[in-house]
Amino acid sequence: MPSSSKNAFVNTLSVGLLSLASLYAFVYIKSRKKRGGVNRWEDEIDKKSLDGVDGEESKSSNANVESTWIGATDSHISKMDLLHRGHNKGGKLLVVLVGMPGSFKTLIARKVARFLRWNSFETRAFSIARYRLDRFGRKSADFFDPKNKGGNKQRKAVWNEAIEDALRFLRRGGEIAILDGTNTTKERRTMIRQRLQKEDDGRFCEILWIETLCGDDALGSDKLAALEGSPDFLSVDDYKRRRAFYKQGYASVAESEGPFLRIYPQFEKFTLHKTQGYLPTKIVSFVVNLRPNASQKSVVFCRHGESAFNAMSPAQLGGDSGLTARGQKFAKGLAEFLDTQGDTCVWASTMRRSRETAAAITTAKRKVQWRALNDLDVGVADGLSYEQVRARFPEEYRARSTDKLRYRYPRGESYLDLIARLEPVIFEMERWNSDEGQLFIIAHQAVLRALLGWCLDLQLEEIPFLDVPLHTLIRLEATTYGCREKRIKIIVDKELGATLEEP
């Protein structure tokens, strides 16, 4: 073949191959655009960190993922998929409380909701009693008489409103809804199951019943004081009459009704039925550690005494420095204060400044060192001041300022990491019985912020900004409907030593 003809053939072949490649690219791009919603969702999943603590950008991406699925044809699909036994029912869970009045249902509902939110599950508790109080105000026991047709109609109306709100919450991105009410009759529980059956042919969510048998008739002074704190309580006689009406139709949850956890008096015995799966097991493990005894539980939080890093100007982050002279005086004043508090148990971190603070306490019934209580790991910022961090790592400083909760120091931790680390401490705090004495925790600012946020049921975003100053005791007394806080400052003076100041 002549060279000119050969060159013409090669040129023609090259042009043909380029045209074929262009056509293929065009068809591929068109097909990608048609599937754009799914592919964009998959790309976001690939980009974002699976541990959920990447900061604002990840939070925004996650919101886009959820909005892709809400209202779609397969609306029962969610990020909770495969997390519990009802994974083929959309990953949603409805937890329903069952029990007589005064059986700690509200406390359990509030604690479980708090625990799940603490673990980053979108959770909300819906109190039927609160709906009734808002709609009709406080009612006497006659309102709950099964023969009172008017009362029954009104109670059913608020029940419908509560369950519809719970389902609406789940449809709009919620993952776990908790229905707090008596639900003591089989008829009422059947109505709940039938209502869920109407949602996506029963595929919308799973039910977990939590039945509590702790509402005994004995009304000691402590239990009576707790009941009187309820917005639904009128008098002891009225309370007893209301219980009598509920007893008439009471029926325990049967195995045919699905998975349940049954709690016996004093939280000393439990019955489980079909509670397999990640999420039900997590809820059960938390509930069985609750100890809602009649007497109030008290815990005191306290930062370690002033350390060498605290005393520097400017203060430095991290480290494992010991106490200064002022810190030692604080530790001595703290020990003198605890001598007046009766039986106490002290938990402290394993870091030097915390151990030295606890060492001055000689009257505690028990001392425990917890590695989980160690300070937030600041990684590359260890031994630096905030001004030095801003100068050396300006991008990291800006990232932390943007999202303090989720920001993770390079080779360190974020507040969310710390919160996850504190889960065993939370379990033991809930299991703590006031008969064992007053619980006293000596730890660090970030750690105590997280524990304080837990006890006060605050939003996670509030935790990094809570005020936990040095040389100040924060006493919390748990109640069924909240937590009372009191602060006591131990003033350290060079000449006078340590004195108390109660605001």
VENCOR-V657064 format. One record per run of one state. SS is the DSSP state (H for helix, E for strand, C for the rest). FROM is the first residue (numbers start at 1). LEN is the number of residues. If there is no record, write none. Layout:
SS	FROM	LEN
SS	FROM	LEN
This chain:
C	1	2
H	3	32
C	35	1
H	36	12
C	48	8
H	56	14
C	70	17
H	87	3
C	90	2
E	92	8
C	100	5
H	105	14
C	119	4
E	123	5
H	128	9
C	137	4
H	141	4
C	145	4
H	149	23
C	172	4
E	176	5
C	181	5
H	186	12
C	198	2
H	200	3
C	203	2
E	205	8
C	213	8
H	221	8
C	229	7
H	236	13
C	249	6
H	255	3
C	258	2
E	260	4
C	264	1
H	265	3
C	268	2
E	270	4
C	274	4
H	278	10
C	288	10
E	298	6
C	304	3
E	307	1
H	308	4
C	312	11
E	323	1
C	324	1
H	325	14
C	339	5
E	344	6
C	350	2
H	352	8
C	360	6
E	366	5
H	371	3
C	374	5
H	379	3
C	382	4
H	386	7
C	393	1
H	394	9
C	403	12
H	415	7
C	422	1
H	423	9
C	432	2
H	434	3
C	437	1
E	438	6
C	444	1
H	445	11
C	456	4
H	460	4
C	464	8
E	472	8
C	480	2
E	482	12
C	494	3
E	497	6
C	503	1
